[in-house]
Amino acid sequence: MTEPVLGNVIEEIVSGLVRFLLHGNEYQTFCHCKVCELDIIAITLNTLPPKYVTTKDSRDAAFQQLNTPENIEMINKQIIRAIHIVGRNPRHENEPSSV
Protein backbone atom coordinates (compact mmCIF):
# COMPACT_ATOMS: atom_id res chain seq x y z
CA MET A 1 0.00 0.00 0.00
CA THR A 2 1.25 3.47 -0.85
CA GLU A 3 1.62 6.26 1.66
CA PRO A 4 -1.61 8.28 1.94
CA VAL A 5 -1.43 11.93 0.96
CA LEU A 6 -3.90 14.77 1.22
CA GLY A 7 -4.65 16.66 -1.97
CA ASN A 8 -7.29 18.93 -3.43
CA VAL A 9 -8.09 17.88 -7.00
CA ILE A 10 -9.84 21.21 -7.70
CA GLU A 11 -6.60 23.01 -6.79
CA GLU A 12 -4.68 20.83 -9.24
CA ILE A 13 -7.15 21.55 -12.05
CA VAL A 14 -7.31 25.29 -11.32
CA SER A 15 -3.52 25.64 -11.17
CA GLY A 16 -3.12 23.95 -14.53
CA LEU A 17 -5.86 26.00 -16.17
CA VAL A 18 -4.48 29.28 -14.80
CA ARG A 19 -1.03 28.53 -16.21
CA PHE A 20 -2.60 27.54 -19.54
CA LEU A 21 -4.77 30.66 -19.78
CA LEU A 22 -2.05 33.10 -18.70
CA HIS A 23 0.30 31.82 -21.38
CA GLY A 24 -2.34 31.84 -24.11
CA ASN A 25 -2.86 34.57 -26.70
CA GLU A 26 -5.64 36.35 -24.81
CA TYR A 27 -3.51 37.20 -21.76
CA GLN A 28 -0.09 37.81 -23.34
CA THR A 29 0.16 41.29 -21.83
CA PHE A 30 -1.04 40.23 -18.37
CA CYS A 31 1.55 39.96 -15.61
CA HIS A 32 2.92 36.43 -15.29
CA CYS A 33 4.73 36.88 -11.97
CA LYS A 34 4.26 34.24 -9.28
CA VAL A 35 2.40 36.64 -6.97
CA CYS A 36 -0.27 37.41 -9.59
CA GLU A 37 -0.54 33.75 -10.62
CA LEU A 38 -1.01 32.59 -7.02
CA ASP A 39 -3.51 35.39 -6.32
CA ILE A 40 -5.58 34.27 -9.32
CA ILE A 41 -5.47 30.67 -8.12
CA ALA A 42 -6.43 31.65 -4.54
CA ILE A 43 -9.34 33.86 -5.62
CA THR A 44 -10.61 31.14 -7.93
CA LEU A 45 -10.31 28.40 -5.30
CA ASN A 46 -12.25 30.53 -2.81
CA THR A 47 -15.24 30.43 -5.18
CA LEU A 48 -15.20 26.66 -5.80
CA PRO A 49 -15.99 23.68 -3.57
CA PRO A 50 -12.85 21.67 -2.68
CA LYS A 51 -12.47 18.01 -3.60
CA TYR A 52 -9.97 16.47 -1.19
CA VAL A 53 -8.61 12.96 -1.69
CA THR A 54 -6.11 10.79 0.14
CA THR A 55 -5.02 8.18 -2.43
CA LYS A 56 -3.86 8.13 -6.03
CA ASP A 57 -6.89 6.05 -7.02
CA SER A 58 -9.32 8.49 -5.42
CA ARG A 59 -7.42 11.36 -7.07
CA ASP A 60 -7.75 9.73 -10.48
CA ALA A 61 -11.46 9.05 -9.96
CA ALA A 62 -12.13 12.61 -8.76
CA PHE A 63 -10.14 14.06 -11.66
CA GLN A 64 -12.19 12.06 -14.17
CA GLN A 65 -15.41 13.13 -12.47
CA LEU A 66 -14.44 16.81 -12.45
CA ASN A 67 -12.76 16.98 -15.87
CA THR A 68 -15.95 17.50 -17.89
CA PRO A 69 -16.63 20.28 -20.40
CA GLU A 70 -19.30 21.75 -18.11
CA ASN A 71 -17.02 21.84 -15.06
CA ILE A 72 -14.06 23.20 -17.03
CA GLU A 73 -16.28 25.97 -18.44
CA MET A 74 -17.50 26.87 -14.95
CA ILE A 75 -13.94 26.84 -13.57
CA ASN A 76 -12.68 28.94 -16.50
CA LYS A 77 -15.36 31.57 -15.80
CA GLN A 78 -14.15 31.84 -12.21
CA ILE A 79 -10.50 32.04 -13.35
CA ILE A 80 -11.29 34.82 -15.83
CA ARG A 81 -13.14 36.69 -13.08
CA ALA A 82 -10.08 36.31 -10.83
CA ILE A 83 -7.74 37.47 -13.62
CA HIS A 84 -9.73 40.68 -13.94
CA ILE A 85 -9.70 41.23 -10.16
CA VAL A 86 -5.92 40.73 -9.95
CA GLY A 87 -5.37 42.86 -13.07
CA ARG A 88 -7.17 45.78 -11.42
CA ASN A 89 -5.45 45.26 -8.05
CA PRO A 90 -2.03 43.64 -8.50
CA ARG A 91 -0.06 43.01 -5.31
CA HIS A 92 3.40 42.52 -6.80
CA GLU A 93 6.04 45.01 -5.72
CA ASN A 94 8.15 45.01 -8.87
CA GLU A 95 7.22 45.86 -12.42
CA PRO A 96 4.88 43.28 -13.96
CA SER A 97 6.54 40.40 -15.71
CA SER A 98 5.46 39.26 -19.16
CA VAL A 99 7.66 36.16 -19.11
VENKAMO-V396046 format. One record per pair of residues at least 4 apart in sequence whose ideal C-beta (glycine too) atoms are under 7 Angstrom apart, sorted by sequence separation. I is the first residue (numbers start at 1). J is the second residue. D is the distance in whole Angstrom. If there is no record, write none. Layout:
i: <I & I>
j: <J & J>
d: <D & D>
//
This chain:
i: <9 & 10 & 11 & 12 & 13 & 14 & 15 & 16 & 17 & 18 & 19 & 20 & 33 & 34 & 35 & 36 & 37 & 38 & 39 & 40 & 41 & 42 & 44 & 54 & 55 & 56 & 57 & 58 & 59 & 60 & 61 & 62 & 63 & 67 & 68 & 69 & 70 & 71 & 72 & 73 & 74 & 75 & 76 & 77 & 78 & 79 & 80 & 81 & 82 & 83 & 84 & 85 & 86 & 92 & 7 & 22 & 31 & 32 & 53 & 66 & 67 & 21 & 53 & 90 & 22 & 53 & 22 & 51 & 22 & 51 & 18 & 18 & 18 & 15 & 14 & 48 & 14 & 48 & 14 & 47 & 11 & 44 & 10 & 44 & 10 & 44 & 40 & 43 & 10 & 10 & 8 & 9 & 40 & 43 & 8 & 40 & 43 & 8 & 9 & 7 & 6 & 7 & 40 & 39 & 6 & 5 & 4 & 9 & 36 & 4 & 7 & 39 & 9 & 13 & 30 & 2 & 9 & 36 & 10 & 27 & 35 & 36 & 9 & 30 & 35 & 17 & 21 & 17 & 31 & 33 & 14 & 18 & 31 & 13 & 17 & 33 & 33 & 14 & 31 & 32 & 31 & 32 & 32 & 29>
j: <13 & 14 & 15 & 16 & 17 & 18 & 19 & 20 & 21 & 22 & 23 & 24 & 37 & 38 & 39 & 40 & 41 & 42 & 43 & 44 & 45 & 46 & 48 & 58 & 59 & 60 & 61 & 62 & 63 & 64 & 65 & 66 & 67 & 71 & 72 & 73 & 74 & 75 & 76 & 77 & 78 & 79 & 80 & 81 & 82 & 83 & 84 & 85 & 86 & 87 & 88 & 89 & 90 & 96 & 12 & 27 & 36 & 37 & 58 & 71 & 72 & 27 & 59 & 96 & 30 & 62 & 32 & 62 & 37 & 66 & 37 & 40 & 41 & 41 & 41 & 75 & 44 & 78 & 45 & 78 & 45 & 78 & 45 & 79 & 48 & 82 & 79 & 82 & 50 & 51 & 50 & 51 & 82 & 85 & 51 & 83 & 86 & 52 & 53 & 52 & 52 & 53 & 86 & 86 & 54 & 54 & 54 & 59 & 86 & 55 & 59 & 91 & 62 & 66 & 83 & 56 & 63 & 90 & 66 & 83 & 91 & 92 & 66 & 87 & 92 & 75 & 79 & 76 & 90 & 92 & 75 & 79 & 92 & 75 & 79 & 96 & 97 & 79 & 96 & 97 & 97 & 98 & 99 & 98>
d: <6 & 6 & 6 & 7 & 6 & 6 & 7 & 6 & 6 & 6 & 6 & 6 & 7 & 6 & 6 & 6 & 7 & 6 & 6 & 6 & 6 & 6 & 7 & 6 & 7 & 6 & 6 & 6 & 6 & 6 & 6 & 6 & 6 & 7 & 7 & 6 & 6 & 6 & 6 & 7 & 7 & 6 & 6 & 6 & 6 & 6 & 7 & 7 & 6 & 6 & 7 & 6 & 6 & 7 & 7 & 5 & 5 & 7 & 4 & 5 & 7 & 6 & 5 & 7 & 6 & 5 & 6 & 5 & 7 & 6 & 6 & 5 & 5 & 6 & 6 & 7 & 5 & 6 & 6 & 5 & 6 & 5 & 7 & 5 & 5 & 5 & 7 & 4 & 6 & 5 & 5 & 4 & 5 & 6 & 6 & 6 & 7 & 5 & 6 & 7 & 6 & 6 & 5 & 5 & 6 & 7 & 5 & 6 & 5 & 6 & 6 & 6 & 4 & 6 & 7 & 7 & 5 & 6 & 7 & 7 & 6 & 6 & 6 & 6 & 4 & 6 & 6 & 6 & 6 & 5 & 6 & 6 & 7 & 6 & 6 & 7 & 4 & 7 & 3 & 5 & 6 & 6 & 6 & 7>
//
